């Protein structure tokens, strides 16, 4: 990766991580206030409506990813005319998408009470609350969200990250004050669409000022349109799969097990979501630079970079899993109390769920950078159908275990092998043997280090915050030192250290 791409990647990653840290810490504080001031059912409502609106957002169909991919080449060539035409097309798509989400969302209003098994807070009007969440989702499409594509294509996603960090921090502070002073869920939730409006208006101003030559103008050629529609056609399934796997669980739990279990599951999932969010924003920040490299560098150079990134990803994901298995229960007991704890076998399932999801991150990032959504277009439909069947069958047999196992099965036995085969066959033009050998080595190391670290942490006899702090120090030092000792002769380690040195410099 050349110096320009590395500089952009580092800047984007740091901006994304700061933004994600804000999006983890403040919602954590807010969820805690809701649990203790309003009750678990309110926390369950928040999780439920968020999942419903994520399902509705499927209308986006991956058009944004297809448009940004189409911009990589004209950005690299400095072709402003084609960029302008693509931006105009994107704006048109977003107006259509916003209208579809609004109409479908309004149509679903009569079904909202049926998504909840049992009771919900007596002072809540489900329809009014749902409409606030719906308006927040729709607003971006009718404002200037399409201009995010310019920042992504020009490898300046750090601008978007910094903007959302600043404005969302203000929103979170206002929400916290509202909850503490008024203890009113309606007043708390109304700040969401307000922040969305402000972010979109400010983003539009920044993009116009930063890129004055870029504006919605011109028409995209028929060939480019066909290419975009082809990629969107493939992306529909991938969007469907990603949304169902991540959002369906809350809806199934709510419909079959009730809001209290949704809140209980949501507390544990919050940790998984926070950590996966860190991984996602980090790799999303790298995607534009990888896309630039795929255009300018040889396949051999990109394959070497791929294996380096696989090593780094495996190290980080493995360390996160080790820390989760050692601290998860202590943290949940301190945060939510013993009454909302799952048993330790559910914790193990959450760790497996997270690992099987995030270990795929390198392959997914390169597939997205290649725009290679057509190569495995059937995979997401197989995964979604399997997940739906398993979810609705197993939740009635073994409750929350069935909900989690259904997604884990899809990740391990359908998603991972299929998408890996597609990337190596269509882009690298070679077998996947070395990749799977690396997966086996890194996974075995993670399990071994997890057992060693967990055994050491089991010797800690204190409880509460002190237990978390002591185990946190152990998890930070022990597994990372052992990982380095086992892998310091690998090329991936030297590459990782080289990047760290450049970051420090």
C-alpha positions as CSV (number, residue, x, y, z in Angstrom):
1,X,0.0,0.0,0.0
2,X,1.6,3.3,-1.0
3,X,2.0,6.2,1.3
4,X,-1.0,8.2,0.1
5,X,-3.4,5.2,0.5
6,X,-1.8,4.4,3.9
7,X,-2.2,8.0,5.1
8,X,-5.9,8.0,4.0
9,X,-6.5,4.6,5.6
10,X,-4.9,5.7,8.9
11,X,-6.9,8.9,9.0
12,X,-10.1,7.2,8.1
13,X,-9.6,4.4,10.7
14,X,-8.8,6.8,13.5
15,X,-11.8,9.0,12.6
16,X,-14.1,5.9,12.4
17,X,-12.8,4.5,15.7
18,X,-13.4,7.8,17.6
19,X,-16.9,7.9,16.1
20,X,-17.5,4.3,17.1
21,X,-16.3,4.9,20.6
22,X,-18.8,7.7,21.0
23,X,-21.5,5.5,19.5
24,X,-20.7,2.8,22.1
25,X,-20.1,4.7,25.3
26,X,-23.0,7.2,25.1
27,X,-25.7,4.6,24.1
28,X,-24.3,2.4,26.9
29,X,-24.9,5.2,29.4
30,X,-28.3,5.8,27.9
31,X,-29.3,2.2,28.0
32,X,-28.2,2.0,31.6
33,X,-30.4,5.0,32.5
34,X,-33.4,3.5,30.7
35,X,-32.9,0.2,32.5
36,X,-32.7,1.8,36.0
37,X,-35.1,4.8,35.5
38,X,-37.7,3.4,33.1
39,X,-37.4,-0.4,33.2
40,X,-36.4,-3.4,31.0
41,X,-39.5,-3.2,28.8
42,X,-38.4,0.2,27.5
43,X,-35.0,-1.1,26.7
44,X,-36.7,-4.0,24.9
45,X,-38.8,-1.5,22.8
46,X,-35.7,0.3,21.7
47,X,-34.1,-2.9,20.5
48,X,-37.3,-4.1,18.8
49,X,-38.0,-0.9,16.8
50,X,-34.4,-0.5,15.8
51,X,-34.5,-4.0,14.3
52,X,-37.8,-3.4,12.5
53,X,-36.4,-0.2,10.9
54,X,-33.2,-2.1,9.9
55,X,-35.4,-4.6,8.1
56,X,-37.2,-1.7,6.3
57,X,-33.9,-0.2,5.3
58,X,-33.4,-3.2,3.0
59,X,-35.0,-1.0,0.4
60,X,-31.6,0.6,0.0
61,X,-30.6,-2.7,-1.7
62,X,-26.9,-1.9,-1.6
63,X,-27.2,0.9,-4.2
64,X,-24.8,3.0,-2.1
65,X,-22.1,0.3,-2.3
66,X,-22.6,-0.1,-6.0
67,X,-22.4,3.6,-6.7
68,X,-19.3,4.1,-4.5
69,X,-17.6,1.2,-6.3
70,X,-18.4,2.8,-9.6
71,X,-16.8,6.0,-8.4
72,X,-13.4,4.4,-7.6
73,X,-12.2,4.5,-11.2
74,X,-13.3,8.1,-12.2
75,X,-11.9,9.3,-8.9
76,X,-8.6,7.7,-9.6
77,X,-8.6,9.2,-13.1
78,X,-9.9,12.7,-12.0
79,X,-13.0,12.3,-14.2
80,X,-15.4,14.8,-12.5
81,X,-18.0,14.6,-15.3
82,X,-18.6,10.9,-14.6
83,X,-18.6,11.4,-10.8
84,X,-21.2,14.2,-11.2
85,X,-23.4,11.9,-13.3
86,X,-23.1,9.1,-10.8
87,X,-24.0,11.4,-7.9
88,X,-27.1,12.6,-9.7
89,X,-28.2,9.0,-10.3
90,X,-27.5,8.2,-6.6
91,X,-29.7,11.1,-5.5
92,X,-32.5,9.9,-7.7
93,X,-32.3,6.4,-6.3
94,X,-32.3,7.8,-2.7
95,X,-35.5,9.8,-3.3
96,X,-37.2,6.6,-4.6
97,X,-35.9,4.5,-1.7
98,X,-37.1,7.1,0.9
99,X,-40.6,7.0,-0.7
100,X,-40.7,3.2,-0.6
101,X,-39.5,3.0,3.0
102,X,-42.2,5.6,4.0
103,X,-45.0,3.8,2.2
104,X,-44.1,0.3,3.5
105,X,-43.4,1.7,7.0
106,X,-46.9,3.2,7.1
107,X,-48.5,0.0,5.8
108,X,-46.9,-1.9,8.7
109,X,-48.4,0.3,11.4
110,X,-51.4,-2.1,12.2
111,X,-49.0,-5.0,12.7
112,X,-46.8,-3.4,15.3
113,X,-48.6,-4.7,18.5
114,X,-48.3,-8.3,17.1
115,X,-44.5,-8.1,17.3
116,X,-44.6,-8.1,21.1
117,X,-45.4,-11.2,23.1
118,X,-47.0,-10.2,26.4
119,X,-47.1,-6.7,27.9
120,X,-45.5,-3.4,27.1
121,X,-45.3,-0.1,29.1
122,X,-48.8,1.2,29.8
123,X,-47.9,4.9,29.1
124,X,-46.5,4.2,25.6
125,X,-48.4,4.6,22.4
126,X,-46.7,2.1,20.1
127,X,-47.9,3.7,17.0
128,X,-46.6,7.2,17.9
129,X,-43.2,5.8,19.0
130,X,-42.9,3.7,15.8
131,X,-43.6,6.8,13.7
132,X,-40.8,8.7,15.3
133,X,-38.3,5.9,14.5
134,X,-39.7,5.7,11.0
135,X,-39.3,9.4,10.4
136,X,-35.7,9.2,11.5
137,X,-35.0,6.5,9.0
138,X,-36.8,8.3,6.1
139,X,-35.3,11.8,6.6
140,X,-31.8,11.0,5.4
141,X,-33.1,9.7,2.1
142,X,-34.9,13.0,1.4
143,X,-32.1,15.2,2.6
144,X,-28.4,14.9,1.5
145,X,-27.3,11.4,2.7
146,X,-26.3,10.6,-0.9
147,X,-23.3,13.0,-0.6
148,X,-21.7,10.5,1.8
149,X,-20.7,8.6,-1.4
150,X,-18.3,11.5,-2.4
151,X,-16.4,11.3,0.9
152,X,-16.1,7.5,0.7
153,X,-15.0,7.5,-2.9
154,X,-12.3,10.2,-2.3
155,X,-11.1,8.2,0.7
156,X,-12.2,10.9,3.2
157,X,-14.7,9.0,5.3
158,X,-12.9,10.6,8.3
159,X,-14.9,13.8,7.5
160,X,-18.1,11.9,7.9
161,X,-16.9,10.2,11.0
162,X,-15.8,13.4,12.7
163,X,-19.1,15.1,11.7
164,X,-21.3,12.4,13.2
165,X,-19.1,12.2,16.3
166,X,-19.6,15.9,17.0
167,X,-23.3,16.1,16.4
168,X,-24.3,12.8,17.9
169,X,-22.3,13.6,21.1
170,X,-24.5,16.7,21.4
171,X,-27.6,14.5,20.8
172,X,-26.6,11.9,23.4
173,X,-26.0,14.6,26.0
174,X,-29.4,16.1,25.4
175,X,-31.0,12.6,25.6
176,X,-29.3,11.9,28.9
177,X,-30.5,15.2,30.4
178,X,-34.0,14.5,29.1
179,X,-34.1,11.1,30.6
180,X,-32.8,12.1,34.0
181,X,-34.8,15.3,34.3
182,X,-38.2,14.3,32.7
183,X,-38.0,10.5,32.6
184,X,-40.1,10.7,29.5
185,X,-39.3,8.2,26.6
186,X,-41.1,10.4,24.0
187,X,-38.9,13.5,24.8
188,X,-35.8,11.2,24.7
189,X,-36.5,9.7,21.3
190,X,-37.5,12.9,19.5
191,X,-33.8,14.0,19.5
192,X,-33.0,11.2,17.0
193,X,-34.7,12.9,13.9
194,X,-33.4,16.3,15.0
195,X,-29.8,15.0,15.0
196,X,-30.4,13.3,11.6
197,X,-31.5,16.6,10.1
198,X,-28.5,18.5,11.4
199,X,-26.0,15.9,10.3
200,X,-27.4,15.9,6.7
201,X,-27.5,19.7,6.4
202,X,-23.9,20.1,7.7
203,X,-22.6,17.2,5.6
204,X,-24.0,18.8,2.5
205,X,-22.3,22.1,3.3
206,X,-18.9,20.5,3.9
207,X,-19.0,18.4,0.7
208,X,-20.0,21.4,-1.4
209,X,-17.1,23.4,0.1
210,X,-14.5,20.6,0.0
211,X,-15.4,19.5,-3.6
212,X,-16.9,22.5,-5.4
213,X,-16.5,20.8,-8.8
214,X,-18.7,17.9,-7.7
215,X,-22.4,18.4,-8.1
216,X,-25.4,16.5,-9.4
217,X,-25.2,16.9,-13.2
218,X,-25.1,15.0,-16.4
219,X,-26.3,11.5,-17.3
220,X,-24.6,8.1,-16.7
221,X,-23.9,6.1,-19.9
222,X,-26.1,3.1,-20.5
223,X,-23.2,0.7,-20.0
224,X,-22.4,2.1,-16.6
225,X,-26.1,2.0,-15.6
226,X,-26.3,-1.7,-16.6
227,X,-23.1,-2.4,-14.6
228,X,-24.6,-0.7,-11.5
229,X,-28.0,-2.5,-11.9
230,X,-26.1,-5.8,-12.2
231,X,-24.2,-5.1,-9.0
232,X,-27.4,-4.0,-7.3
233,X,-29.1,-7.1,-8.4
234,X,-26.4,-9.1,-6.7
235,X,-26.3,-6.8,-3.6
236,X,-30.0,-7.3,-2.9
237,X,-29.4,-10.7,-1.5
238,X,-26.3,-9.7,0.4
239,X,-28.2,-6.8,2.0
240,X,-31.1,-9.2,2.8
241,X,-28.7,-11.7,4.4
242,X,-26.8,-9.2,6.5
243,X,-30.0,-7.6,7.8
244,X,-31.8,-10.8,8.5
245,X,-28.8,-12.3,10.3
246,X,-28.3,-9.2,12.5
247,X,-31.9,-7.9,13.0
248,X,-34.2,-10.9,12.8
249,X,-33.2,-12.3,16.2
250,X,-34.6,-9.4,18.2
251,X,-37.9,-9.6,16.4
252,X,-38.1,-13.4,16.8
253,X,-37.3,-13.1,20.5
254,X,-39.9,-10.4,21.0
255,X,-42.6,-12.3,19.2
256,X,-42.0,-15.7,21.0
257,X,-40.3,-14.8,24.3
258,X,-41.4,-11.3,25.2
259,X,-39.9,-7.8,25.8
260,X,-38.0,-8.8,29.0
261,X,-36.0,-11.5,27.2
262,X,-35.5,-9.0,24.3
263,X,-33.9,-6.6,26.8
264,X,-31.9,-9.4,28.4
265,X,-30.7,-10.6,24.9
266,X,-30.2,-7.0,23.9
267,X,-27.8,-6.3,26.8
268,X,-25.5,-9.2,25.8
269,X,-25.8,-8.4,22.1
270,X,-24.9,-4.8,22.9
271,X,-21.4,-6.0,23.7
272,X,-21.2,-8.1,20.5
273,X,-22.6,-5.2,18.4
274,X,-20.1,-2.7,19.9
275,X,-17.1,-4.9,19.2
276,X,-18.3,-5.8,15.7
277,X,-19.0,-2.2,15.1
278,X,-15.4,-1.3,15.9
279,X,-14.3,-4.0,13.4
280,X,-16.8,-2.8,10.7
281,X,-15.9,0.8,10.8
282,X,-12.2,0.0,10.8
283,X,-12.5,-2.2,7.7
284,X,-15.0,0.1,6.0
285,X,-12.4,2.9,6.4
286,X,-9.9,0.7,4.6
287,X,-12.2,-0.3,1.7
288,X,-11.7,2.7,-0.5
289,X,-7.9,2.4,-0.2
290,X,-8.1,-1.3,-0.9
291,X,-10.3,-0.6,-4.0
292,X,-7.7,1.9,-5.2
293,X,-5.0,-0.7,-4.7
294,X,-7.0,-3.3,-6.6
295,X,-7.1,-1.0,-9.6
296,X,-3.4,0.1,-9.5
297,X,-1.5,-2.9,-8.1
298,X,-0.8,-6.4,-9.3
299,X,-2.8,-9.4,-8.0
300,X,0.3,-10.8,-6.3
301,X,0.7,-7.6,-4.4
302,X,-2.9,-7.5,-3.4
303,X,-2.9,-11.2,-2.4
304,X,0.1,-10.5,-0.1
305,X,-1.7,-7.5,1.4
306,X,-4.8,-9.8,1.9
307,X,-2.9,-12.4,3.9
308,X,-1.3,-9.6,6.0
309,X,-4.8,-8.2,6.8
310,X,-6.0,-11.7,7.6
311,X,-3.3,-12.1,10.2
312,X,-4.1,-8.7,11.8
313,X,-7.9,-9.4,11.8
314,X,-7.4,-12.8,13.3
315,X,-5.2,-11.4,16.1
316,X,-7.7,-8.6,17.0
317,X,-10.8,-10.8,16.8
318,X,-9.1,-13.6,18.8
319,X,-8.1,-11.2,21.5
320,X,-11.6,-9.8,21.7
321,X,-13.1,-13.3,22.1
322,X,-10.6,-14.1,24.8
323,X,-11.5,-11.0,26.7
324,X,-15.3,-11.6,26.2
325,X,-15.1,-15.2,27.6
326,X,-13.2,-13.9,30.7
327,X,-15.1,-10.7,31.5
328,X,-18.6,-11.0,29.9
329,X,-20.5,-12.3,33.0
330,X,-18.7,-9.9,35.4
331,X,-19.5,-7.0,33.3
332,X,-23.2,-8.0,32.7
333,X,-23.7,-8.6,36.5
334,X,-22.2,-5.2,37.4
335,X,-24.2,-3.4,34.6
336,X,-27.6,-5.0,34.5
337,X,-27.7,-7.1,37.7
338,X,-28.1,-10.8,38.4
339,X,-31.7,-10.9,37.4
340,X,-30.9,-10.2,33.8
341,X,-27.9,-12.7,33.5
342,X,-27.9,-15.6,31.1
343,X,-26.1,-18.8,32.0
344,X,-22.4,-19.2,31.0
345,X,-23.2,-21.6,28.1
346,X,-25.1,-18.7,26.4
347,X,-21.9,-16.6,26.9
348,X,-20.0,-19.3,25.0
349,X,-22.5,-19.1,22.2
350,X,-22.2,-15.3,22.0
351,X,-18.4,-15.7,21.7
352,X,-18.7,-18.3,18.9
353,X,-21.3,-16.1,17.2
354,X,-19.0,-13.1,17.3
355,X,-15.9,-15.1,16.1
356,X,-17.7,-16.8,13.2
357,X,-19.1,-13.4,12.1
358,X,-15.9,-11.3,12.4
359,X,-13.3,-13.8,11.2
360,X,-14.9,-13.4,7.7
361,X,-14.1,-9.6,7.8
362,X,-11.0,-9.7,5.5
363,X,-12.7,-11.7,2.8
364,X,-15.8,-9.5,2.9
365,X,-13.8,-6.3,2.7
366,X,-11.9,-7.4,-0.4
367,X,-15.1,-8.7,-2.0
368,X,-16.7,-5.3,-1.4
369,X,-13.6,-3.4,-2.7
370,X,-13.7,-5.6,-5.8
371,X,-17.4,-5.1,-6.3
372,X,-17.6,-8.8,-6.4
373,X,-21.2,-9.3,-5.3
374,X,-22.4,-11.2,-8.3
375,X,-19.9,-14.1,-7.9
376,X,-21.8,-15.5,-4.9
377,X,-25.3,-14.0,-5.6
378,X,-27.1,-17.2,-4.6
379,X,-25.4,-17.6,-1.2
380,X,-27.3,-14.9,0.7
381,X,-30.7,-16.4,-0.3
382,X,-29.6,-19.9,0.8
383,X,-28.4,-18.4,4.1
384,X,-31.6,-16.3,4.7
385,X,-33.9,-19.2,4.0
386,X,-31.9,-21.5,6.3
387,X,-31.8,-18.9,9.0
388,X,-35.5,-18.3,8.9
389,X,-36.4,-22.0,9.0
390,X,-34.0,-22.6,11.9
391,X,-34.9,-19.5,13.8
392,X,-38.7,-20.1,13.8
393,X,-38.2,-23.9,14.4
394,X,-35.5,-23.9,17.1
395,X,-36.8,-20.9,19.1
396,X,-39.9,-23.0,19.9
397,X,-37.8,-26.0,20.9
398,X,-34.9,-24.5,22.8
399,X,-35.7,-20.8,23.2
400,X,-32.8,-18.4,23.0
401,X,-30.3,-21.2,22.2
402,X,-32.1,-21.9,19.0
403,X,-32.1,-18.2,17.9
404,X,-28.3,-18.0,18.3
405,X,-27.5,-21.4,16.9
406,X,-29.4,-20.7,13.7
407,X,-27.2,-17.7,12.8
408,X,-23.9,-19.5,13.9
409,X,-24.8,-22.4,11.6
410,X,-25.4,-20.0,8.6
411,X,-22.1,-18.2,9.2
412,X,-19.9,-21.2,9.5
413,X,-21.4,-23.7,7.0
414,X,-22.9,-21.4,4.3
415,X,-21.6,-17.8,4.4
416,X,-17.8,-18.3,5.1
417,X,-16.9,-21.1,2.7
418,X,-19.1,-19.8,-0.2
419,X,-17.8,-16.2,-0.2
420,X,-14.2,-17.2,0.3
421,X,-14.4,-19.6,-2.7
422,X,-16.0,-16.8,-4.8
423,X,-13.2,-14.2,-4.0
424,X,-10.3,-16.6,-4.7
425,X,-11.8,-18.1,-7.8
426,X,-13.0,-14.8,-9.4
427,X,-10.2,-12.4,-8.4
428,X,-7.1,-14.1,-7.1
429,X,-7.6,-17.1,-9.5
430,X,-6.3,-19.7,-7.1
431,X,-7.4,-22.2,-4.5
432,X,-8.4,-21.4,-0.9
433,X,-6.1,-23.9,0.7
434,X,-3.7,-21.4,2.2
435,X,-6.5,-19.2,3.5
436,X,-8.2,-22.1,5.3
437,X,-4.9,-23.3,6.7
438,X,-4.4,-19.9,8.2
439,X,-7.9,-19.9,9.6
440,X,-7.2,-23.3,11.3
441,X,-3.9,-22.1,12.7
442,X,-5.3,-18.8,14.0
443,X,-8.4,-20.3,15.4
444,X,-6.4,-23.1,17.2
445,X,-4.1,-20.5,18.7
446,X,-7.1,-18.4,19.8
447,X,-8.8,-21.4,21.6
448,X,-5.5,-22.4,23.3
449,X,-4.8,-18.8,24.5
450,X,-8.4,-18.5,25.6
451,X,-8.1,-21.6,27.8
452,X,-4.8,-20.3,29.3
453,X,-6.1,-16.8,29.9
454,X,-9.5,-18.0,31.3
455,X,-7.6,-20.4,33.7
456,X,-5.5,-17.5,35.0
457,X,-8.6,-15.2,35.3
458,X,-10.4,-18.0,37.3
459,X,-7.8,-17.5,40.0
460,X,-9.1,-13.9,40.6
461,X,-11.3,-14.1,43.7
462,X,-12.6,-10.6,43.9
463,X,-16.0,-9.5,42.5
464,X,-17.5,-6.5,40.7
465,X,-15.5,-3.7,39.3
466,X,-12.2,-4.9,40.7
467,X,-12.6,-8.3,39.1
468,X,-13.2,-6.6,35.7
469,X,-10.2,-4.4,36.1
470,X,-7.8,-7.2,37.1
471,X,-9.1,-9.6,34.5
472,X,-8.9,-6.8,31.9
473,X,-5.2,-6.3,32.6
474,X,-4.6,-10.0,32.4
475,X,-6.6,-10.2,29.1
476,X,-4.7,-7.2,27.6
477,X,-1.2,-8.6,28.5
478,X,-1.2,-12.4,28.6
479,X,-2.8,-13.5,25.3
480,X,-1.2,-10.7,23.3
481,X,2.3,-11.5,24.6
482,X,1.8,-15.2,23.9
483,X,0.4,-14.4,20.4
484,X,3.5,-12.4,19.6
485,X,5.8,-15.2,20.9
486,X,4.0,-17.7,18.6
487,X,3.8,-15.6,15.5
488,X,6.7,-13.0,15.5
489,X,8.4,-14.9,12.6
490,X,5.3,-14.7,10.4
491,X,5.3,-12.1,7.6
492,X,1.9,-10.8,8.9
493,X,3.5,-9.8,12.2
494,X,6.3,-7.8,10.6
495,X,3.7,-6.1,8.3
496,X,1.6,-5.2,11.3
497,X,4.6,-3.7,13.1
498,X,5.5,-1.8,10.0
499,X,2.0,-0.2,9.9
500,X,2.2,0.6,13.7
501,X,5.6,2.4,13.2
502,X,4.2,4.5,10.3
503,X,1.2,5.4,12.5
504,X,3.5,6.5,15.3
505,X,5.7,8.4,12.9
